[in-house]
Amino acid sequence: MTLLRRSLLATALVASLGIAHAADNTGVPQGPLPRTVVPTLVSLELKLDPKQANFSGTTRIEAQVSEATDAFWMHGRDLKISKAEAIVGKKRIALTATPADVSGVLKMQAAEKIPAGKAIIEIAYEAPFGELQGAYRVKPDGNDYIVTQMEPIGARNTFPSFDEPAFKQPWDITLIVPENDAAVANSAEAKTEKLPGGWKKVTFNRTEALPSYLVAFAVGPWDVPAGPDIGPNGTRTTPIKLRGVAAKGQGGRMQYSLANTPEIVKALETYFGTPYPFDKLDNVAAPDFWAGAMENAGLIVYRDSLMFPDEKSSVSQRQSFWGVSAHELAHQWFGDLVTMRWWDDLWLNEAFATWMGNKIHGQLRPEAHTDRGLLEGAIGAMGADSLSSTRRIHEPINDFTQIQSAFDGITYQKGGAVLGMFERYIGEDQFRTGIRNYLHDHARGNATSADLIAAVAKQSNDPVAVDAAFKSFIDQPGVPFVKVAVECGAGKPALIVTQQRYLPLGSSASANQTWGIPLSVRYADNGTIREQKGIVTGQSARVELKDAASCPQWVMPNAHGAGYYRFALEPKYQKSLSDAFAKLDEREQRVYADSVTSAYGAGHLSPKEMLAALPQFTTAQVRQTVTAGMGSIGWMDEQLLTSDAERVAFRAKAAEIYRPRLTMLGLSPKDGEADDDRLLRASLVNFFVDTLKDPQVREAMGKQGRAVLGLGGDGQLHADAVPKDLRGVALEVAVQEGGSEAFDAAEKHFRASQDPTIRSQLLSAMGSTQDAKLTERARALVFEKGLLRRNEIFPIVGGQTSDEKTRPALRQWVDSHFSELEARLAPAGAALVGLYSAGMCSESEAADVESRFADRMKSIEGGPLELKQTAESIRLCSAQKSARKGMPLAFVTEKAKK
């Protein structure tokens, strides 16, 4: 069965994959490789010692050759290949491997033609460990460990391969490692053999069919605590072995995460109607990891802080475990069991896991209100999606620099919101049936956007319309902007709906764009609240309110906040919706607030009108609505005010709006209070501390931060001297106002700690200092050998982006050390553009960023788009600033006082 399955898969890939194979003018493929040679089984044997700088390996690839050839393409980067051969029957044909492109494309030249049919490719090589990609080393505690991160193209740094998602086949993995080290991989261990010279050979079960980017392993003196078995569930009659993997001495900290993983797996099995697809599950708490987590089949790697919460941890840390774990476990089906065919369909993995992770997290922990988080993510994505340089969800990927750009809010949050919108439109049960059918039809293989959309559209009342509407959201960029007028008179009342693309003030994009919008409205009809939905197409449409008995008193054009679109009502009905604010549900209140802030962003409201709306937001129960206008206040404070006296007065007026809510909550948690209250308190405190510079709140936080640092006491770290949800901001104030004494204390405690959360908070506090000598000291820590984990670079310098006094030195530092920083941060080096440009808001500054980084970004993963969007954002800021120059910034605070 297994051999037959592999043969059929290879034939299907060769014959019908149907992907364009782009090449540059030298003939080197820049996108998907040609299907001349397709792997059917890969045997990987690696000899790995975490204490050494290099490792060695042998790759044996069973393949199907579609036509006789003396050359083919595969992937390998920075590999020292000592021997390469193609084996056909008993004949060995020498292969010469030549690096053909900076992306890691290898040209394999054969000494003679390899005939069509079955062949084996054997390659022996040596390679250096990578920097946070491929197989890389970490040393958090004086011990050496190996971790892997293959996505998107790190696998080619670790072994020669056909490194793209459509090449999906089983793997036989064998690791030769020091005899006292633990070794784990995607599948369960099959056997261990002792070897001479202090080595052992660990052989793992053959994996299910996987692409190279999901291959994973870890080696080192790891703790490997056993978790509870994931008991039988549904059609799965055997338990799943669950383990943790943590740095030496840290395994005990995984008790909470291991105890709670089984119920997430079972909830996902129940939703999908398909058992967990792999033979075991290991959760790795990686001490240094540039991503939050990675969904490797059977061996999920997490940033260690995500695996270390307990019942007493901060709300955000506990919710991060549940949310990220549900996200990564959802991938075991979406991404691993069924894999995208090419990177343009990354959203099939990430948007789905975003949506599904929120659904399962919310189902298991209702107090987390994950539906609110998903909505907030969608509104956040609309910011990037409003740029003329935004990308589509289903964006063509033509070369390796574009892949990293797809790991963004458009893929994750917009994609997740679009899935949620169509789920609500089609119906939860029907949508789930479509998902189950999709997984069944494509299990162990690859799929495309068209496959998923067809599966869910088939469950709707109008598959053709839903299919077209769904594609209109993934195949074009931008945020739909719906304008609604109410028509009353003869016959049934109706809504006159026009649509175009939402554009911020100063945008150069065209607004002439339409979607198939699943428009859902609620309206008041003589005291009865009615709801109606339908797909609206074209620039203008008339939607009759079929059940209305009279002209509606108010209309909510985005019922339950389920739609990925913005709206505006004719003035009369915009006011009536504002008057009905208290009658809206919590999601509707949030999208109403977005309609106000987005109208301001588009230039339809003045600063005065925008500020006048804020007191109403603060009456909402939901924290995301309460805080909806805070970003606008911060921007006005920095960009529109010209003197310290103006800022002091402006901040005092802003404080009047939000202080009643903060006073109601208090600065200390109350026994039994809701998690959301703790999160709202943290948001308000951060706003009062960082934006409003409120003396009263800063004094309270600074006092607690000094207690954490042990200042004025025993000098020891007292992590629990402040509520955990406020510890970061308390430390920030203590270091900002405590000068070198507080900075020295924070640095001392940082150097002594291995707790990832405390380390990050101490670093962020040191990075927030505004003293020039101390900011220089903070930046110097980045290059102190062996001190910072690479995911700690941004915490120590990121705070310097928030103050105009600290930005110039930071920019000079980024410019001077760009090459060193980019090498350490790869593949996330494109983020250095944002570090350099923070606070820029003029045409000249946009031009400076473009000229300074154009050549640097050309070959950096995600770099070209990052630079383009950064420059556009600076120009939009400049346009906003120019348009609002001289306008009054007046507050209305009476409602807040009530």
C-alpha positions in Angstrom: 0.0 0.0 0.0 2.7 2.5 0.9 4.8 1.9 -2.2 1.7 2.1 -4.4 0.6 5.3 -2.7 4.0 7.0 -3.3 4.0 5.9 -6.9 0.6 7.4 -7.6 1.5 10.6 -5.8 4.7 11.0 -7.9 2.8 10.3 -11.2 0.1 12.9 -10.3 2.7 15.5 -9.5 4.6 14.9 -12.7 1.5 14.8 -14.9 -0.9 17.3 -13.6 0.6 19.8 -11.1 0.0 22.6 -13.5 2.3 25.2 -11.8 4.2 27.7 -13.9 7.9 27.3 -13.7 9.3 30.8 -13.8 13.0 31.2 -14.7 15.4 34.1 -15.0 17.4 34.8 -18.2 19.9 32.1 -17.2 17.3 29.4 -17.1 17.5 29.1 -13.3 14.0 28.5 -11.9 13.0 31.3 -9.6 9.7 29.8 -8.4 8.5 26.2 -8.5 11.0 23.7 -9.8 10.3 21.8 -13.0 8.8 18.3 -12.4 11.6 16.4 -14.3 12.5 14.7 -11.0 10.0 14.1 -8.3 10.9 12.6 -4.9 8.8 9.7 -3.6 10.8 8.9 -0.4 13.6 10.7 1.4 16.1 9.0 3.8 18.0 11.5 5.8 20.9 10.6 8.1 22.6 13.4 10.0 25.5 13.4 12.4 25.0 16.3 14.8 27.0 17.5 17.8 25.5 20.7 19.3 29.0 21.7 20.5 30.4 21.8 16.9 30.0 24.5 14.3 29.3 22.1 11.5 27.4 18.8 10.9 27.4 16.2 8.2 24.8 14.2 6.5 23.7 11.9 3.7 20.5 12.3 1.8 19.1 9.4 -0.2 16.1 10.3 -2.4 14.0 7.8 -4.2 12.5 9.6 -7.2 10.5 9.3 -10.3 12.2 10.7 -13.5 9.6 11.9 -16.0 11.9 11.9 -19.0 15.5 11.1 -19.7 17.7 14.0 -18.6 21.4 14.8 -17.9 20.5 17.8 -15.7 17.9 18.7 -13.1 17.2 21.3 -10.4 16.9 20.9 -6.6 17.8 23.0 -3.5 20.8 23.3 -1.2 22.4 26.4 0.3 25.8 26.7 1.9 26.3 22.9 1.7 29.7 21.5 1.1 28.9 18.5 -1.1 31.5 15.7 -1.1 29.7 13.2 -3.3 26.6 13.1 -5.4 25.3 10.2 -7.5 22.2 9.1 -9.3 21.6 5.3 -9.0 19.6 3.6 -11.7 19.3 -0.1 -11.0 22.9 -1.2 -10.2 24.4 1.7 -12.2 25.8 4.8 -10.5 26.0 8.1 -12.4 28.1 10.9 -11.1 26.4 14.2 -10.4 28.0 17.6 -10.1 26.2 20.1 -7.9 26.5 23.7 -8.8 24.9 26.6 -6.8 22.9 28.5 -9.3 21.1 31.2 -7.3 21.3 33.0 -4.0 18.0 31.5 -3.1 19.6 28.0 -2.8 18.8 26.5 -6.2 21.3 23.8 -7.2 21.9 22.6 -10.7 22.6 18.9 -10.7 24.6 17.9 -13.8 24.8 14.2 -14.6 27.8 12.6 -16.3 25.4 10.8 -18.6 21.6 10.8 -19.1 19.4 9.5 -16.4 16.7 7.4 -18.0 13.0 8.0 -17.3 11.6 5.8 -14.5 12.8 5.2 -11.0 16.1 6.6 -9.7 17.9 7.2 -6.4 19.8 10.3 -5.7 22.5 10.0 -3.0 24.3 13.1 -1.7 26.9 13.3 1.1 27.7 16.7 2.5 28.8 18.9 5.4 27.1 22.2 6.4 27.3 24.9 9.1 24.6 25.4 11.6 22.3 28.3 10.6 21.1 31.4 12.4 17.6 30.8 13.6 16.7 28.9 10.4 17.4 25.5 9.2 19.2 23.5 11.9 20.7 26.0 14.4 22.3 26.0 17.8 21.3 27.8 21.0 23.2 28.1 24.3 20.8 29.6 26.8 22.3 28.1 30.0 25.9 27.1 29.2 24.7 24.0 27.4 24.4 23.5 23.7 21.2 22.6 21.9 20.1 22.1 18.3 16.6 23.3 17.2 15.2 23.6 13.6 13.1 26.0 11.7 12.7 24.9 8.1 9.8 27.2 7.0 9.9 28.8 4.6 13.2 27.8 3.0 15.5 26.8 5.8 15.4 23.1 4.9 17.8 23.7 2.0 20.4 25.0 4.5 20.2 21.7 6.3 20.0 19.0 3.6 19.9 18.9 -0.2 16.2 18.5 -1.1 13.3 19.5 -3.3 12.4 22.3 -1.0 8.9 23.4 -1.8 5.4 22.5 -0.5 4.2 20.4 -3.4 7.0 17.9 -3.1 5.4 15.9 -0.3 6.6 12.4 0.5 7.5 10.2 3.5 10.8 10.6 5.3 13.1 8.1 7.0 15.1 10.2 9.6 18.1 8.9 11.4 20.2 11.1 13.8 23.7 10.2 15.0 24.2 12.3 18.2 26.4 12.3 21.3 25.4 9.4 23.5 24.2 11.6 26.4 22.1 13.9 24.4 18.3 13.5 23.7 17.2 13.4 20.1 13.6 13.9 18.9 12.1 14.2 15.4 8.7 14.3 13.7 7.9 10.7 14.3 8.3 8.3 17.3 11.7 6.7 18.0 12.0 3.2 16.4 15.3 2.2 17.9 18.6 3.5 19.4 22.0 1.9 18.7 25.2 2.6 20.6 28.1 3.5 18.4 31.9 3.8 19.1 33.4 7.0 20.2 30.6 8.2 22.5 27.9 8.4 19.8 24.5 6.8 19.4 22.3 6.3 16.3 18.6 7.1 16.8 16.3 5.9 14.1 12.7 7.2 13.9 9.6 5.7 12.3 8.9 6.6 8.7 6.9 9.8 8.7 3.7 10.4 6.8 4.0 12.3 3.6 5.5 15.7 4.4 7.0 18.6 2.6 10.6 19.6 3.5 9.5 22.7 5.5 7.7 20.5 8.0 10.7 18.3 8.8 12.0 18.9 12.3 14.4 17.6 15.0 16.0 18.7 18.2 19.2 17.5 19.8 20.9 18.3 23.2 20.7 17.8 26.9 16.9 18.4 26.8 14.5 17.6 29.6 11.8 15.4 28.0 8.9 15.3 30.5 6.0 12.9 29.7 2.6 14.5 29.4 -0.6 12.8 29.9 -1.6 10.5 27.1 -4.2 11.9 24.7 -6.9 9.3 25.3 -9.0 7.6 22.6 -11.5 9.9 20.9 -14.1 9.2 18.3 -12.7 6.9 15.7 -9.2 7.0 17.2 -9.1 4.1 19.5 -5.4 4.2 20.6 -3.9 7.0 22.8 -1.4 9.5 21.5 1.9 9.9 23.4 2.4 13.5 24.5 5.8 14.8 25.7 7.4 18.1 26.4 11.0 19.1 25.3 12.7 21.9 27.3 16.2 23.0 28.1 17.9 21.2 31.0 16.2 21.9 34.3 13.2 23.6 32.6 11.0 20.5 32.0 9.0 21.0 35.2 7.7 24.4 33.9 5.8 22.6 31.1 3.3 21.0 33.5 0.4 23.5 32.7 0.9 23.4 28.9 1.2 19.6 28.8 -1.9 19.1 31.0 -4.0 21.3 28.8 -2.8 20.1 25.4 -5.0 17.0 25.2 -8.3 18.8 25.3 -7.2 21.0 22.5 -6.3 18.0 20.3 -9.7 16.3 21.1 -11.7 19.4 20.3 -10.0 19.7 17.0 -10.5 16.0 16.2 -14.2 16.5 17.0 -14.5 19.5 14.7 -12.6 17.9 11.8 -14.1 14.4 12.2 -10.6 13.1 11.5 -8.2 11.7 14.0 -5.0 13.4 14.9 -2.8 12.5 11.8 0.5 11.5 13.3 2.0 8.9 15.6 2.9 11.1 18.6 3.0 14.7 19.7 6.0 16.5 21.2 5.9 20.2 22.3 9.3 21.8 22.1 10.0 24.9 24.3 12.8 26.5 22.3 15.0 28.9 24.2 15.6 31.0 21.0 13.1 31.0 18.2 12.4 33.9 15.8 8.8 32.9 15.2 6.2 32.4 17.9 5.8 28.7 17.0 6.1 26.3 14.1 3.6 23.5 13.3 6.1 20.7 12.4 4.2 17.5 12.1 4.3 15.7 15.4 7.1 18.0 16.8 5.7 21.5 17.3 8.3 24.1 18.2 7.3 27.0 20.4 9.1 30.0 21.8 9.7 28.7 25.3 7.7 31.5 27.1 4.6 30.1 25.4 5.1 26.7 27.1 5.9 28.0 30.6 2.7 29.6 32.0 0.9 28.3 35.0 -2.4 29.2 36.7 -0.8 32.2 38.4 0.7 33.6 35.2 -0.5 36.9 33.6 -3.7 36.7 31.6 -1.8 37.5 28.4 0.7 34.7 29.0 -2.0 32.1 29.7 -4.1 33.2 26.8 -1.0 33.2 24.5 -0.5 29.5 25.4 -4.1 28.6 24.6 -4.3 30.7 21.4 -0.9 29.7 19.9 -1.2 26.1 20.9 -4.7 25.8 19.3 -3.3 27.6 16.2 -0.4 25.2 15.8 -2.4 22.1 16.6 -5.0 23.2 14.0 -2.1 23.1 11.5 -1.6 19.4 12.1 -4.7 19.1 9.8 -4.6 22.3 7.8 -1.0 22.5 6.5 0.3 19.2 7.6 -2.4 16.6 6.7 -3.4 18.7 3.7 -0.6 21.0 2.5 -0.8 24.0 0.1 0.7 23.4 -3.3 2.7 26.6 -3.5 3.4 29.6 -1.3 0.7 31.7 -2.9 -1.7 29.6 -0.9 0.0 30.1 2.4 -3.4 31.5 3.7 -4.8 27.9 3.5 -2.4 27.2 6.4 -2.2 30.4 8.3 -5.6 32.0 7.8 -7.3 28.8 8.6 -5.2 28.2 11.7 -5.9 31.8 12.9 -9.6 31.3 12.5 -9.7 27.7 13.8 -7.3 28.4 16.7 -9.6 31.2 17.9 -12.7 29.1 17.5 -11.2 26.2 19.6 -9.6 28.5 22.2 -12.9 30.3 22.6 -14.8 27.0 22.9 -12.6 25.7 25.6 -12.0 29.0 27.4 -15.0 31.2 26.8 -13.6 33.9 29.2 -11.0 34.6 26.6 -13.6 36.1 24.2 -11.5 35.0 21.2 -14.2 36.3 18.8 -13.3 39.8 20.0 -9.6 39.1 19.3 -10.3 37.8 15.8 -12.3 40.9 15.1 -9.6 43.2 16.4 -7.1 41.4 14.3 -9.2 42.0 11.2 -9.5 45.7 12.0 -5.8 45.8 12.5 -5.2 44.1 9.1 -7.3 46.8 7.5 -4.6 49.3 8.2 -2.1 47.4 6.0 -4.8 46.4 3.5 -5.6 50.1 3.0 -2.1 50.7 1.5 -1.9 50.9 -2.3 1.1 48.6 -1.9 -0.8 45.9 0.0 -0.8 42.4 -1.2 -3.7 40.0 -1.9 -4.4 37.0 0.4 -3.9 34.8 -2.6 -0.8 36.6 -3.8 1.4 35.3 -6.6 4.9 34.3 -5.3 7.5 34.4 -8.1 10.8 34.3 -6.2 12.1 33.6 -2.7 12.2 37.2 -1.5 8.4 37.3 -1.8 7.7 34.3 0.4 8.5 36.0 3.7 6.2 38.8 2.8 3.2 36.4 2.9 3.7 35.9 6.6 1.7 39.0 7.5 -1.6 40.3 8.8 -3.1 40.0 5.3 -2.6 36.2 5.4 -3.3 35.6 9.1 -5.8 38.2 10.3 -7.5 39.2 7.0 -7.6 35.6 5.8 -9.0 34.5 9.2 -11.7 37.2 9.1 -12.7 36.3 5.5 -13.1 32.6 6.6 -15.2 33.8 9.6 -17.4 36.0 7.4 -18.2 33.2 5.0 -18.8 30.7 7.8 -21.4 33.0 9.3 -23.0 33.5 5.8 -23.1 29.8 4.9 -23.9 28.5 8.4 -21.6 27.0 11.0 -22.7 23.4 10.5 -22.6 23.6 6.7 -19.2 25.3 6.7 -17.8 22.5 8.9 -19.2 19.9 6.5 -17.3 21.6 3.7 -14.1 21.6 5.7 -14.4 18.0 6.6 -15.0 17.1 2.9 -12.0 19.1 1.9 -9.7 17.3 4.4 -11.1 13.9 3.4 -10.5 14.6 -0.3 -7.0 15.9 0.0 -5.6 14.0 3.0 -1.8 13.3 2.8 -1.6 15.4 -0.3 -1.7 19.0 -1.6 -4.6 21.4 -2.3 -5.3 24.9 -3.6 -7.5 27.8 -2.8 -10.0 26.7 -5.4 -10.3 23.3 -3.7 -11.2 24.8 -0.3 -13.6 27.4 -1.7 -15.4 24.9 -3.8 -15.8 22.5 -0.9 -17.4 25.2 1.4 -19.4 26.9 -1.4 -21.0 23.6 -2.2 -22.6 23.6 1.2 -24.3 27.0 0.6 -27.7 27.8 -1.0 -25.9 29.4 -4.0 -22.5 27.7 -4.6 -21.7 29.8 -7.7 -22.3 33.1 -6.0 -20.5 32.1 -2.9 -17.5 30.8 -4.9 -17.2 34.0 -6.8 -17.7 36.2 -3.7 -15.1 34.3 -1.8 -12.6 34.6 -4.6 -13.2 38.3 -4.8 -11.9 38.7 -1.3 -8.7 36.5 -1.8 -7.8 37.4 -5.3 -7.8 41.2 -5.0 -6.3 43.5 -2.4 -8.0 46.2 -0.3 -10.8 46.8 2.1 -14.4 47.1 0.8 -16.1 50.4 1.8 -19.9 50.2 1.8 -22.0 53.3 1.8 -25.6 52.8 2.8 -28.6 55.1 2.3 -32.2 54.2 3.3 -35.1 54.5 0.8 -38.6 54.7 2.3 -41.8 55.5 0.5 -44.0 53.3 -1.7 -43.5 49.6 -1.2 -41.0 48.0 1.1 -38.1 50.0 2.6 -34.8 49.4 0.9 -31.1 50.0 1.4 -29.2 51.7 -1.5 -25.8 50.1 -1.2 -22.7 51.4 -3.1 -19.3 50.0 -2.7 -15.7 51.0 -3.5 -12.3 50.5 -2.1 -11.6 52.2 1.3 -8.6 54.6 0.9 -6.9 56.7 3.6 -6.3 60.4 3.1 -3.4 60.9 0.7 -3.6 57.5 -1.0 -2.7 57.2 -4.7 -4.7 54.0 -5.2 -7.9 53.8 -7.2 -11.1 53.4 -5.3 -12.9 51.9 -8.3 -13.1 48.3 -7.0 -15.9 46.0 -6.1 -16.4 42.6 -4.3 -19.1 40.1 -3.8 -19.9 41.2 -0.3 -21.9 38.9 2.1 -23.8 41.9 3.4 -25.5 41.2 6.7 -27.6 44.0 8.3 -29.6 44.5 11.5 -32.2 47.2 11.8 -34.9 48.4 14.1 -38.5 48.0 12.8 -41.1 49.5 15.2 -39.2 48.2 18.2 -38.4 44.8 16.6 -34.8 44.1 15.7 -34.7 42.3 12.3 -31.8 40.8 10.4 -31.2 40.1 6.7 -28.3 38.9 4.6 -27.4 38.5 1.0 -24.5 38.8 -1.4 -24.2 42.3 -2.9 -22.3 42.8 -6.1 -21.5 45.7 -8.4 -20.9 49.4 -7.6 -24.5 50.0 -6.6 -27.4 47.7 -5.5 -30.8 48.1 -4.0 -31.5 45.7 -1.1 -35.2 45.5 -0.2 -35.8 44.9 3.5 -38.2 42.0 3.0 -39.6 41.7 6.5 -39.8 45.4 7.4 -43.2 46.8 8.3 -42.0 50.4 8.4 -39.0 52.6 7.7 -36.2 51.5 10.0 -35.3 53.6 13.0 -31.7 52.6 12.7 -29.5 50.3 10.5 -26.4 48.4 11.4 -24.7 47.6 8.0 -22.3 45.0 9.5 -24.5 42.8 11.7 -22.6 41.2 14.5 -19.4 42.7 13.1 -19.0 39.6 10.9 -18.1 41.3 7.6 -14.6 42.2 6.4 -15.6 45.7 5.2 -16.0 49.2 6.5 -19.2 51.2 6.2 -20.7 54.7 6.3 -24.4 55.6 6.5 -26.0 58.7 5.2 -25.8 61.4 8.0 -29.3 61.0 9.4 -28.8 57.2 9.9 -25.2 57.6 11.0 -26.6 59.7 13.9 -29.4 57.3 14.6 -26.9 54.4 14.8 -24.8 56.5 17.2 -27.9 57.1 19.3 -28.6 53.3 19.3 -25.0 52.5 20.4 -26.2 50.9 23.6 -28.5 48.6 21.7 -25.8 47.2 19.5 -24.1 43.9 20.4 -20.4 44.0 21.5 -19.0 43.3 18.0 -21.3 45.8 16.4 -20.1 48.5 18.9 -16.5 47.7 17.8 -17.2 48.0 14.1 -19.2 51.2 14.7 -16.1 52.6 16.5 -14.0 51.5 13.5 -16.4 53.3 11.1 -15.7 56.5 13.0 -11.9 56.1 13.2 -11.7 55.0 9.6 -13.8 58.0 8.5 -11.2 60.1 10.3 -8.4 58.2 8.5 -10.0 58.9 5.2 -10.3 62.6 5.9 -14.1 62.6 6.3 -13.9 63.7 10.0 -11.9 66.5 11.5 -9.7 65.9 14.6 -12.4 67.7 16.7 -15.1 65.4 15.4 -13.0 62.3 15.9 -12.2 63.3 19.5 -15.9 64.0 20.2 -16.7 60.4 19.5 -14.3 58.9 22.1 -16.3 59.3 25.3 -19.0 57.1 23.8 -16.5 54.4 23.1 -15.5 54.3 26.8 -19.0 53.4 27.8 -18.7 50.0 26.0 -18.2 46.8 28.0 -15.6 45.4 25.6 -12.1 46.6 26.1 -11.3 46.7 22.4 -14.0 49.3 21.9 -13.0 51.3 25.0 -9.5 51.6 23.6 -10.4 52.1 19.9 -9.4 55.8 19.7 -6.2 55.7 21.7 -3.9 55.3 18.6 -5.4 58.5 17.1 -4.7 60.4 20.3 -1.1 59.3 20.2 -0.7 60.3 16.6 -2.3 63.7 17.2 -0.1 64.3 20.2 3.1 63.6 18.3 2.3 65.0 14.8 -0.1 67.8 15.2 1.0 69.6 18.4 4.0 71.9 18.3 4.8 72.8 21.9 5.2 71.2 25.3 2.5 73.4 26.8 0.0 72.3 24.1 0.9 68.6 24.8 0.4 69.0 28.5 -3.1 70.5 28.0 -4.0 68.0 25.3 -3.0 65.0 27.5 -4.8 66.3 30.5 -8.0 66.5 28.4 -7.5 63.0 27.0 -7.0 61.7 30.5 -10.4 63.1 31.5 -12.0 60.7 29.0 -10.3 57.5 30.2 -9.6 58.1 33.8 -13.2 57.2 35.0 -12.8 53.8 33.5 -9.3 53.3 35.0 -10.6 54.5 38.4 -13.4 52.1 38.2 -11.0 49.2 37.6 -8.3 50.5 40.0 -4.6 50.0 39.7 -4.6 46.6 41.4 -6.5 43.4 40.5 -9.5 42.4 42.4 -10.2 38.8 43.6 -12.4 37.1 41.1 -12.4 39.8 38.5 -12.7 38.9 34.8 -9.6 38.3 32.8 -10.8 41.0 30.3 -10.8 43.5 33.2 -7.2 42.7 33.9 -6.3 43.2 30.2 -8.2 46.5 30.0 -6.4 47.8 33.1 -3.1 46.9 31.5 -4.1 48.7 28.3 -5.2 51.8 30.1 -2.2 51.9 32.4 0.2 51.6 29.4 -1.7 54.4 27.7 -1.5 56.7 30.7 2.1 55.9 31.2 3.5 56.1 27.6 1.1 58.4 25.7 -0.4 60.7 28.3 2.7 60.7 30.6 0.3 60.9 33.5 2.2 61.8 36.7 -0.2 60.0 39.0 -0.1 56.7 37.2 3.6 56.9 36.5 4.3 57.5 40.1 2.3 54.4 41.2 3.9 52.2 38.5 7.4 53.5 39.1 7.1 52.7 42.8 6.1 49.1 42.1 8.8 48.7 39.4 11.5 49.8 41.9 10.2 47.2 44.3 10.6 44.5 41.6 14.2 45.6 41.0 14.9 45.6 44.8 15.8 49.3 44.7 15.7 50.8 48.2 15.6 47.3 49.6 17.7 44.2 49.4 18.7 44.6 45.8 17.2 41.2 44.8 14.6 40.6 42.1 11.1 40.5 43.5 9.1 39.4 40.4 5.8 39.3 42.3 6.0 42.7 43.8 3.6 44.0 41.1 0.7 42.2 39.5 2.0 40.2 36.6 -0.2 41.9 34.0 1.5 45.3 35.0 5.1 44.1 35.6 6.4 45.2 32.2 5.1 48.8 32.4 6.1 49.1 36.0 9.7 48.1 35.2 9.6 50.5 32.2 8.8 53.5 34.4 11.2 52.5 37.1 14.1 52.4 34.6 13.1 55.6 32.8 13.0 57.6 36.0 15.6 55.7 38.0 18.6 56.6 35.9 21.8 54.5 35.9 20.9 53.0 39.3 17.7 51.4 38.0 19.3 50.5 34.6 22.2 48.7 36.5 19.7 46.8 38.6 17.7 45.7 35.6 20.8 44.6 33.8 22.1 42.6 36.8 18.8 40.8 37.2 18.6 40.1 33.4 22.0 38.5 33.4 21.1 36.3 36.2 17.7 35.1 34.8 16.8 32.3 32.5 13.0 33.1 32.7 12.1 34.2 29.1 9.2 36.4 30.3 11.2 38.3 32.9 14.2 38.6 30.6 12.0 40.2 27.9 10.4 42.6 30.4 13.8 43.6 31.8 15.2 44.2 28.3 12.2 46.2 27.2 12.6 48.4 30.3 16.3 49.0 29.6 15.4 49.7 26.0 12.9 52.3 27.0 15.3 54.6 28.8 15.6 58.1 27.3 19.1 58.8 28.7 21.5 59.0 25.8 24.4 57.2 27.6 22.0 54.4 28.8 20.5 53.9 25.3 24.0 53.5 24.0 24.6 50.8 26.7 21.4 49.1 25.8 22.3 48.9 22.1 25.8 47.6 23.0 24.2 44.5 24.6 23.1 43.3 21.2 26.7 42.6 20.2 28.0 41.2 23.5 28.8 37.6 22.6 26.6 35.0 24.0 24.4 37.4 26.0 21.2 37.9 24.1 19.1 35.3 22.4 18.3 36.5 18.9 14.6 36.9 19.7 15.7 39.4 22.4 17.3 41.9 20.0 14.1 43.8 19.3 13.0 44.1 23.0 16.3 45.8 24.0 16.2 48.4 21.1 12.5 48.6 20.2 11.7 51.0 23.0 14.0 53.6 21.5 11.6 53.9 18.5 8.9 55.5 20.7 10.5 58.8 21.6 11.8 61.5 19.2 14.8 62.1 21.4 16.1 58.5 21.1 15.3 57.9 17.5 18.3 59.7 15.8 20.9 57.6 17.6 19.0 54.4 17.0 18.8 55.2 13.3 22.5 55.8 13.1 23.1 52.6 14.9 20.9 50.6 12.5 22.5 52.2 9.5 26.0 51.6 10.7 25.4 48.0 11.9 22.9 46.9 9.2 24.9 43.9 7.8 25.6 42.5 11.3 22.1 43.0 12.4 20.5 41.5 9.3 22.7 38.4 9.5 21.7 37.8 13.1 18.0 38.4 12.4 17.7 36.5 9.2 15.2 35.6 7.8 13.5 38.5 9.7 16.0 41.2 8.7 13.5 43.2 6.7 12.1 44.4 10.0 15.2 46.7 10.4 13.5 49.1 8.0 10.7 49.7 10.5 13.2 50.0 13.3 15.0 52.8 11.4 11.9 54.6 10.1 9.8 54.7 13.3 8.3 58.2 13.8 9.0 59.4 10.2 6.3 61.5 8.7 7.5 63.5 5.7 8.2 63.1 2.0 11.9 63.7 2.5 12.1 61.0 5.2 10.3 58.6 2.9 12.8 59.3 0.1 15.7 58.8 2.6 14.4 55.4 3.6 14.0 54.4 0.0 17.5 55.5 -1.1 19.2 54.1 2.0 17.6 50.6 1.9 16.8 49.9 -1.8 19.9 47.9 -2.5 20.0 46.3 1.0 16.4 44.9 0.7 16.7 43.4 -2.8 17.8 40.0 -1.7 16.4 39.9 1.8 13.4 37.7 2.4 10.4 39.9 2.5 12.6 43.0 2.0 11.3 44.6 -1.2 7.6 44.7 0.0 8.6 45.8 3.5 10.5 48.8 2.1 7.7 49.7 -0.3 5.0 49.7 2.4 7.2 51.5 4.9 7.8 54.4 2.4 4.1 54.5 1.5 3.1 54.7 5.2 5.5 57.6 5.8 4.0 59.5 2.9 0.4 58.8 4.1 1.4 60.1 7.5 2.8 63.2 5.8 -0.4 63.7 3.9 -2.5 63.3 7.1 -0.3 65.8 8.9 -0.5 68.4 6.1 -4.3 68.1 5.8 -4.9 68.5 9.6 -2.4 71.3 10.2 -3.9 74.1 12.2 -7.2 72.3 12.9 -8.4 72.6 16.5 -8.0 69.6 18.8 -11.0 70.0 21.1 -12.3 67.4 23.5 -15.9 66.7 24.7 -15.7 65.0 28.0 -19.2 65.4 29.5 -20.3 61.9 28.5 -17.2 60.4 30.0 -17.9 62.2 33.3 -21.5 60.8 33.3 
